[in-house]
Amino acid sequence: MKKTSSLLMLLMIAIATVHAQPERTVWSVEKASAWYSQYDWLRGSDFIPHTAINQLEMWQAETFDTVAIDHDLAFAQSIGFNMMRVFLHHLAWQEDPAGFKTRMDKYLTIASGHGVVTLFVIFDDCWNDNYQAGQQPAPRPGVHNSGWLRDPGTRYYDEPRLVDTLKEYVTDLLTVFKHDKRILGWDLYNEPGNSHYDLKSMDLLEKEWHWALMVNPDQPLTAGVWNNSLGELNHFQLTHSDVITYHNYDPPALHQAAIDTLKKFNRPMICTEYMARRNNSLFINIMPLLKEQHIGAINWGLVKGKTNTIYAWNTPMPDGSEPKIWFHDIVRPDGTPFSGEEIEFIKKMTNR
């Protein structure tokens, strides 16, 4: 009897210990550095196939274009890129959870076949607030990112029950793909506080981080800082990210100043958005700066397409003519580059 009681007591203690396990915390600097050391210098683009105007058109079954994805990533491979940053959208998952994850797997298979790892972006505070499943709008001529979608946008505040859907979405994706080595990491929230949300975005950011930590994926968690004025958001992002990510479209001196402020965290760094030619943020002056300091270099835009990101922010060209200087993007769908010299420079930087 005493032996049975002792075994029962040990079992109860073991169960209590399991349930008392806290969610995992931010990676140690040592763990983050060890993770980063397994990769060559990371370089690539924020990616959407040239046939998609937004995240829904990329991921919905009717418009999921494996031919365009393969075509565009073959070009990325040809210039020595080895990673892509790719945006998701909860509505595509909500409409078809199983199919959405199957399409993610198909994308990852294509990408890995081209030597590309992927940083997935889950939520986003940028551009259009209204979205619906089904056929997406045509691009507005000459308008930068005319069809890009926030996720979840103001629906998060207007539809209280949406938070349950979002929790299930985040938990499902991270659970299914938590051990997938084709995934570089999870960029939990793109530019929180944009679209004048400011600190309103903190609530969802904190909740999402908690959901992700409870799953505890093998891949690092991050959310890039992008605006110096968002102090509380920046502090949360920088102190909770396993690796530091940031956006910077400034010329070299200002970009280096931003890097210097982030070095104090002593963590691997990836610039997840740069390269706006009009702003003097160029491959020729930013890529060497990032490579020298072993900072990942992710420029916005790869193949010119329906996102219209060859046009600058807030500078529409209603006639749809091609600007003399592209704002983002590198090449046309037929393979003709914006600049042959630029392509050769990128290849030199990536040892192609």
C-alpha positions, 0 to 999 in steps of 0.5 A: 500500500505504501509503495502504491501511494508513493508511486501515485505521489510521484505521478502527481508531482510529475503531472503538476510539474508538466502543467507548471512549465512556463512558456518559453522566454526570449532566446539567450544571446548564445542560442541566437548566435548559434542559430545564426552561425549555421547560415551563410550571409542572408540576402534576398527580397520581400517576395510575392509572385508577380501575378499577385496583387496582395497576400490573398491573391498569392495564397487563395486556391484559385490564384495560387500560382506555382508557375510564377513562384517557381519562375520568380524564385529561379531568378532570385537563385540566379543572382545569389539570393538565399532567403525570402520574406513572405507575407501570409493572411489569416483570411486565406487560412480561415476560408480553407485551413487545410488547403492553406497549409498545403499551399504553404508546403508547396511554396516551401518545396519550390523555395527550398528547391531554389536554395531559399529559406523563408521568413514568414510574416503573420500580421501587418498594419500596412495599406488597405484596411478592407479585404474579402475572400475571392477575386481581388481587385485589379491594380490601380494604374501607377499606384504603389501597393494599391491592393496590399492588405492589412491583417487583421486591420480594424476588424480586430477592434470591430469584431471582438470574436475575431481574436479567437480566430486569430489565436487558432490561426497563429497556433495552427501554423506554428504547430504544423511548421514548428520543426520545418527547416525550410522556414528561417523564422517567424516575423510575427507582425509587420510594422505594428502601429502603422496606419495611425494605429500607434499603441493600439497595436500593442494588444494584438502584438502581446497576445500574438507573442504569447500564442507563439511562445506557447507553441515554442517553434524551433525557429526564432520569433521576431518583429522588426522595428521601423519607426523611432517614434513608437517607443513602447512598441519598439521596446517590446519588439526589441526585448522580445525578439530572438533575433533583431529585425528592422526596416530602413530606407535611408542612405548609408550614413543614416542606415549605419546610425540605426545599426549602431543603436541596435548593436547594443542588443548583441543579437544577430540582425536582419534588415527585413526592408531596404532599397528605395532608389529615390531615397538613395537606399541602393544595392550599391551602397547598402548591400556592402554595408550589411554584408561587411557587418554580417547583417541579413539584407532583404530588399523590398521587391523582386519581380515587377508585377501587380503590386506596382512597387516600381512606383514610389510611395505617395507619388502615383503615375495615373497613366501607368507609364513606367517611371524612369527610376524604379522605386523597388523591384529588380527585374521584369517578368521577361527577365529584363532587369531595371539595371544590368549594372545593378544585377552584376553588382548583386552577383558580385556581392553574392559570389555568383 
